[in-house]
Amino acid sequence: MEGYAAYKENEVLTQPREKLIVMLYEGAIKFLGRAADALAAGDHEAKATYLNKGQAIIDELNASLDVDAGGEVAENLRKLYQFMATHLTQAVIRKDPQMIRDVIACLEDLNEGWKVIAS
């Protein structure tokens, strides 16, 4: 299993930046989908686990922004990522899985754009 893990890590690390971003979006979408399902089912432990993973990816996307090079686009992405973080926090407070799905929809839209760039 160690060989497989090393292979997968190498596969990720050798991807072009644009494909890595697509992979990050897809991971966030997957984890937040699971968090929304867990919240709807009342499984608070799973919700917390998946929400934390999804939020960590959004935080990484935000931290990797280069506002100097990206200008207005990077600034707008930063605002979107901050909105997502706030919206996810409110989803937990209100126990509203639809609010998590709202963030997923936004991520899916952004991901479609990155898929075009990456291809």
Z-matrix of the N, CA and C atoms (Angstrom, degrees):
N
C 1 1.459
C 2 1.525 1 110.82
N 3 1.336 2 118.27 1 -30.57
C 4 1.460 3 120.50 2 178.91
C 5 1.512 4 111.02 3 -62.18
N 6 1.324 5 117.23 4 -38.98
C 7 1.454 6 121.31 5 178.88
C 8 1.512 7 111.77 6 -62.19
N 9 1.317 8 116.12 7 -41.58
C 10 1.456 9 120.80 8 178.98
C 11 1.525 10 110.47 9 -64.78
N 12 1.334 11 116.66 10 -43.18
C 13 1.463 12 120.43 11 179.93
C 14 1.525 13 110.41 12 -62.91
N 15 1.317 14 116.96 13 -41.17
C 16 1.461 15 120.63 14 178.35
C 17 1.525 16 110.44 15 -65.25
N 18 1.323 17 116.71 16 -40.54
C 19 1.466 18 121.53 17 177.84
C 20 1.528 19 110.32 18 -60.95
N 21 1.340 20 117.52 19 -47.72
C 22 1.461 21 121.75 20 -179.14
C 23 1.536 22 110.70 21 -63.67
N 24 1.324 23 116.30 22 -40.14
C 25 1.461 24 119.54 23 178.72
C 26 1.526 25 110.22 24 -63.36
N 27 1.314 26 116.70 25 -44.50
C 28 1.465 27 120.69 26 178.81
C 29 1.523 28 110.75 27 -63.55
N 30 1.326 29 116.10 28 -38.99
C 31 1.472 30 120.58 29 178.99
C 32 1.526 31 110.34 30 -60.44
N 33 1.308 32 116.78 31 -41.88
C 34 1.464 33 121.08 32 -179.88
C 35 1.524 34 110.24 33 -69.64
N 36 1.320 35 116.92 34 -45.44
C 37 1.454 36 120.52 35 -174.61
C 38 1.522 37 113.52 36 -68.32
N 39 1.307 38 118.22 37 -19.18
C 40 1.463 39 120.70 38 -178.85
C 41 1.528 40 113.17 39 -98.09
N 42 1.310 41 117.99 40 5.12
C 43 1.460 42 122.16 41 179.10
C 44 1.532 43 110.03 42 -77.49
N 45 1.333 44 117.08 43 148.69
C 46 1.471 45 119.72 44 171.72
C 47 1.529 46 110.05 45 -61.81
N 48 1.314 47 116.64 46 153.08
C 49 1.471 48 122.48 47 -176.19
C 50 1.535 49 111.77 48 -53.12
N 51 1.335 50 117.09 49 -42.61
C 52 1.456 51 120.70 50 -177.52
C 53 1.528 52 111.53 51 -62.81
N 54 1.327 53 116.79 52 -38.81
C 55 1.468 54 119.92 53 178.94
C 56 1.524 55 110.72 54 -70.89
N 57 1.327 56 116.96 55 -34.15
C 58 1.466 57 119.82 56 176.04
C 59 1.524 58 110.45 57 -62.77
N 60 1.315 59 116.66 58 -40.41
C 61 1.464 60 120.00 59 178.88
C 62 1.523 61 110.27 60 -63.47
N 63 1.336 62 116.91 61 -42.68
C 64 1.471 63 120.46 62 176.66
C 65 1.531 64 109.33 63 -59.64
N 66 1.325 65 117.17 64 -43.48
C 67 1.470 66 120.71 65 179.47
C 68 1.530 67 110.93 66 -62.43
N 69 1.330 68 117.07 67 -39.04
C 70 1.466 69 120.20 68 178.39
C 71 1.528 70 110.94 69 -65.62
N 72 1.327 71 116.52 70 -45.04
C 73 1.462 72 119.13 71 177.05
C 74 1.529 73 110.64 72 -58.62
N 75 1.320 74 116.83 73 -45.57
C 76 1.464 75 119.83 74 -179.02
C 77 1.525 76 111.54 75 -62.82
N 78 1.326 77 117.25 76 -37.54
C 79 1.457 78 120.17 77 176.04
C 80 1.519 79 111.97 78 -64.49
N 81 1.334 80 116.68 79 -44.90
C 82 1.463 81 120.36 80 179.07
C 83 1.522 82 110.75 81 -62.25
N 84 1.321 83 116.40 82 -42.68
C 85 1.473 84 120.77 83 179.11
C 86 1.524 85 110.29 84 -61.01
N 87 1.320 86 116.60 85 -45.06
C 88 1.470 87 121.53 86 -179.35
C 89 1.535 88 110.36 87 -62.35
N 90 1.328 89 116.51 88 -50.89
C 91 1.460 90 119.27 89 -176.89
C 92 1.527 91 112.42 90 -66.10
N 93 1.321 92 117.03 91 -40.24
C 94 1.463 93 118.95 92 179.41
C 95 1.518 94 111.57 93 -69.69
N 96 1.330 95 117.98 94 -32.23
C 97 1.465 96 120.43 95 174.13
C 98 1.517 97 110.76 96 -61.77
N 99 1.319 98 115.07 97 -42.85
C 100 1.471 99 119.06 98 177.43
C 101 1.522 100 111.27 99 -66.34
N 102 1.332 101 116.61 100 -36.83
C 103 1.469 102 120.05 101 178.09
C 104 1.522 103 110.80 102 -64.41
N 105 1.332 104 117.08 103 -42.56
C 106 1.471 105 120.55 104 179.02
C 107 1.516 106 110.61 105 -63.00
N 108 1.336 107 116.55 106 -43.13
C 109 1.467 108 120.16 107 178.48
C 110 1.526 109 110.94 108 -63.39
N 111 1.334 110 116.45 109 -42.21
C 112 1.468 111 120.55 110 -179.83
C 113 1.528 112 110.90 111 -66.04
N 114 1.325 113 117.11 112 -40.10
C 115 1.467 114 120.57 113 177.91
C 116 1.524 115 110.04 114 -62.96
N 117 1.318 116 116.36 115 -44.38
C 118 1.472 117 120.42 116 179.29
C 119 1.525 118 111.36 117 -62.14
N 120 1.343 119 116.56 118 -33.23
C 121 1.466 120 121.42 119 -178.85
C 122 1.526 121 112.50 120 -86.13
N 123 1.332 122 116.95 121 -5.17
C 124 1.463 123 120.18 122 -179.02
C 125 1.514 124 113.83 123 78.96
N 126 1.320 125 117.45 124 15.77
C 127 1.466 126 121.85 125 178.76
C 128 1.526 127 108.12 126 -90.81
N 129 1.323 128 115.71 127 88.16
C 130 1.460 129 121.39 128 -172.40
C 131 1.524 130 112.95 129 -70.50
N 132 1.317 131 117.44 130 -30.15
C 133 1.465 132 120.16 131 178.70
C 134 1.526 133 110.22 132 -68.00
N 135 1.325 134 117.13 133 -48.22
C 136 1.473 135 120.81 134 178.57
C 137 1.527 136 110.24 135 -64.64
N 138 1.333 137 116.47 136 -40.65
C 139 1.465 138 120.30 137 178.60
C 140 1.518 139 110.51 138 -57.07
N 141 1.314 140 116.63 139 -46.72
C 142 1.462 141 121.11 140 -179.12
C 143 1.530 142 111.09 141 -63.62
N 144 1.325 143 116.21 142 -43.97
C 145 1.465 144 120.36 143 -179.33
C 146 1.522 145 110.98 144 -60.40
N 147 1.324 146 116.72 145 -51.77
C 148 1.464 147 120.70 146 -176.79
C 149 1.522 148 112.56 147 -71.21
N 150 1.320 149 116.40 148 -36.84
C 151 1.461 150 119.51 149 178.39
C 152 1.529 151 109.86 150 -64.14
N 153 1.324 152 117.41 151 -42.20
C 154 1.462 153 121.00 152 178.46
C 155 1.529 154 111.32 153 -61.99
N 156 1.325 155 117.02 154 -40.71
C 157 1.471 156 120.21 155 178.69
C 158 1.527 157 110.80 156 -65.88
N 159 1.314 158 117.19 157 -44.73
C 160 1.463 159 120.61 158 178.61
C 161 1.516 160 111.78 159 -63.82
N 162 1.325 161 116.14 160 -43.43
C 163 1.467 162 120.46 161 179.35
C 164 1.523 163 110.98 162 -64.96
N 165 1.325 164 117.40 163 -37.48
C 166 1.465 165 120.56 164 178.72
C 167 1.531 166 110.97 165 -62.01
N 168 1.314 167 116.93 166 -37.81
C 169 1.465 168 120.29 167 178.04
C 170 1.523 169 110.12 168 -67.49
N 171 1.315 170 117.15 169 -44.21
C 172 1.468 171 120.27 170 177.81
C 173 1.528 172 109.79 171 -61.07
N 174 1.321 173 117.26 172 -41.65
C 175 1.467 174 121.01 173 177.78
C 176 1.530 175 110.92 174 -61.11
N 177 1.326 176 116.81 175 -40.69
C 178 1.471 177 120.99 176 178.85
C 179 1.528 178 110.72 177 -66.40
N 180 1.319 179 117.32 178 -42.55
C 181 1.466 180 120.23 179 176.41
C 182 1.529 181 110.50 180 -59.47
N 183 1.311 182 116.45 181 -42.18
C 184 1.461 183 121.54 182 179.02
C 185 1.528 184 110.88 183 -65.00
N 186 1.326 185 116.61 184 -45.84
C 187 1.464 186 120.76 185 -177.86
C 188 1.526 187 112.12 186 -65.85
N 189 1.328 188 117.10 187 -27.39
C 190 1.466 189 120.04 188 -177.15
C 191 1.523 190 113.31 189 -83.82
N 192 1.323 191 117.48 190 -4.45
C 193 1.464 192 120.07 191 179.80
C 194 1.526 193 110.64 192 -66.85
N 195 1.311 194 116.02 193 136.31
C 196 1.459 195 122.95 194 174.81
C 197 1.521 196 107.22 195 -109.22
N 198 1.322 197 115.78 196 93.49
C 199 1.458 198 120.99 197 -174.65
C 200 1.524 199 110.80 198 -66.35
N 201 1.328 200 117.19 199 -32.62
C 202 1.464 201 119.40 200 178.66
C 203 1.524 202 110.93 201 -63.24
N 204 1.326 203 117.01 202 -46.20
C 205 1.466 204 121.00 203 -178.62
C 206 1.529 205 111.33 204 -80.65
N 207 1.343 206 116.68 205 -34.65
C 208 1.464 207 120.78 206 -174.74
C 209 1.504 208 115.17 207 -88.56
N 210 1.319 209 116.81 208 -14.31
C 211 1.457 210 121.52 209 176.66
C 212 1.517 211 114.13 210 55.20
N 213 1.322 212 115.13 211 -133.19
C 214 1.457 213 121.97 212 -174.51
C 215 1.528 214 112.31 213 -63.77
N 216 1.338 215 116.82 214 -35.87
C 217 1.467 216 120.07 215 179.29
C 218 1.528 217 109.84 216 -62.76
N 219 1.324 218 116.59 217 -46.41
C 220 1.464 219 120.37 218 179.37
C 221 1.531 220 111.18 219 -64.54
N 222 1.316 221 116.80 220 -39.11
C 223 1.466 222 119.91 221 178.09
C 224 1.528 223 110.80 222 -63.58
N 225 1.327 224 116.63 223 -41.20
C 226 1.468 225 120.05 224 178.69
C 227 1.524 226 111.43 225 -67.05
N 228 1.336 227 117.06 226 -39.34
C 229 1.467 228 119.92 227 175.74
C 230 1.520 229 110.33 228 -62.45
N 231 1.330 230 117.25 229 -41.70
C 232 1.468 231 120.34 230 178.38
C 233 1.518 232 110.35 231 -58.70
N 234 1.326 233 116.93 232 -43.56
C 235 1.468 234 120.47 233 179.12
C 236 1.535 235 110.72 234 -63.39
N 237 1.329 236 116.48 235 -39.63
C 238 1.466 237 119.80 236 177.99
C 239 1.524 238 111.10 237 -64.35
N 240 1.325 239 117.08 238 -44.54
C 241 1.465 240 120.17 239 179.78
C 242 1.526 241 110.83 240 -63.25
N 243 1.327 242 117.09 241 -38.20
C 244 1.463 243 120.29 242 177.64
C 245 1.531 244 110.79 243 -67.39
N 246 1.332 245 116.86 244 -39.48
C 247 1.464 246 121.01 245 175.17
C 248 1.525 247 109.78 246 -59.70
N 249 1.335 248 116.60 247 -45.61
C 250 1.464 249 121.10 248 -179.49
C 251 1.524 250 110.90 249 -58.83
N 252 1.318 251 116.83 250 -45.41
C 253 1.467 252 120.58 251 -179.51
C 254 1.528 253 110.55 252 -60.59
N 255 1.315 254 116.44 253 -44.75
C 256 1.469 255 120.88 254 178.99
C 257 1.525 256 110.72 255 -64.80
N 258 1.320 257 116.07 256 -42.49
C 259 1.464 258 120.96 257 -178.69
C 260 1.536 259 110.82 258 -64.60
N 261 1.324 260 116.62 259 -39.02
C 262 1.469 261 119.76 260 178.36
C 263 1.526 262 111.01 261 -66.56
N 264 1.319 263 116.60 262 -39.05
C 265 1.469 264 120.01 263 177.10
C 266 1.524 265 110.06 264 -62.52
N 267 1.326 266 116.49 265 -44.00
C 268 1.463 267 120.55 266 178.66
C 269 1.529 268 111.31 267 -64.82
N 270 1.336 269 116.88 268 -35.05
C 271 1.467 270 120.49 269 178.50
C 272 1.522 271 110.81 270 -60.11
N 273 1.335 272 115.80 271 -40.69
C 274 1.467 273 120.18 272 179.82
C 275 1.528 274 110.06 273 -69.20
N 276 1.320 275 116.12 274 -44.89
C 277 1.466 276 120.20 275 -179.53
C 278 1.533 277 110.79 276 -60.48
N 279 1.319 278 115.84 277 -43.61
C 280 1.472 279 121.06 278 -177.48
C 281 1.532 280 112.80 279 -86.52
N 282 1.336 281 115.88 280 -7.07
C 283 1.472 282 121.47 281 -176.96
C 284 1.528 283 110.30 282 54.78
N 285 1.338 284 114.94 283 49.14
C 286 1.460 285 121.97 284 -174.13
C 287 1.532 286 110.70 285 -118.92
N 288 1.337 287 117.87 286 99.42
C 289 1.467 288 119.98 287 -179.46
C 290 1.528 289 113.40 288 -63.14
N 291 1.346 290 117.29 289 -24.72
C 292 1.470 291 119.61 290 179.12
C 293 1.528 292 110.61 291 -64.00
N 294 1.308 293 117.34 292 -32.87
C 295 1.462 294 120.04 293 178.57
C 296 1.531 295 110.60 294 -65.11
N 297 1.319 296 116.96 295 -35.45
C 298 1.469 297 120.30 296 175.21
C 299 1.518 298 108.73 297 -67.20
N 300 1.313 299 116.84 298 -41.11
C 301 1.476 300 120.94 299 179.40
C 302 1.539 301 111.21 300 -64.23
N 303 1.335 302 117.33 301 -31.15
C 304 1.468 303 120.94 302 175.20
C 305 1.532 304 110.50 303 -61.21
N 306 1.320 305 115.90 304 -42.67
C 307 1.467 306 120.77 305 178.03
C 308 1.524 307 109.92 306 -65.87
N 309 1.329 308 116.16 307 -40.92
C 310 1.468 309 120.28 308 178.06
C 311 1.522 310 109.96 309 -59.01
N 312 1.327 311 117.63 310 -43.77
C 313 1.468 312 121.11 311 -179.95
C 314 1.523 313 110.96 312 -60.71
N 315 1.308 314 116.97 313 -40.35
C 316 1.457 315 121.29 314 178.14
C 317 1.534 316 110.18 315 -64.96
N 318 1.330 317 116.51 316 -44.15
C 319 1.462 318 120.99 317 177.99
C 320 1.531 319 111.40 318 -62.44
N 321 1.319 320 116.35 319 -39.35
C 322 1.465 321 119.86 320 179.17
C 323 1.524 322 111.03 321 -63.75
N 324 1.327 323 117.03 322 -40.80
C 325 1.466 324 120.61 323 177.32
C 326 1.530 325 110.85 324 -62.46
N 327 1.314 326 116.40 325 -46.97
C 328 1.464 327 120.34 326 178.38
C 329 1.527 328 111.03 327 -62.24
N 330 1.318 329 116.13 328 -40.61
C 331 1.458 330 120.78 329 -178.70
C 332 1.528 331 111.41 330 -62.49
N 333 1.317 332 117.15 331 -38.12
C 334 1.468 333 119.88 332 178.42
C 335 1.530 334 110.57 333 -59.90
N 336 1.316 335 115.85 334 -40.95
C 337 1.463 336 119.90 335 177.54
C 338 1.517 337 112.07 336 -63.67
N 339 1.332 338 116.34 337 -42.93
C 340 1.469 339 120.11 338 179.45
C 341 1.512 340 111.98 339 -67.91
N 342 1.330 341 117.38 340 -32.10
C 343 1.463 342 120.00 341 177.35
C 344 1.520 343 110.28 342 -63.22
N 345 1.324 344 116.70 343 -39.38
C 346 1.466 345 120.57 344 177.48
C 347 1.527 346 110.02 345 -64.05
N 348 1.320 347 116.82 346 -44.54
C 349 1.456 348 121.35 347 179.79
C 350 1.530 349 110.52 348 -63.41
N 351 1.331 350 116.74 349 -39.91
C 352 1.458 351 121.61 350 -175.37
C 353 1.528 352 112.86 351 -74.48
N 354 1.333 353 116.83 352 -18.95
C 355 1.479 354 117.75 353 -176.11
C 356 1.515 355 112.76 354 -88.89
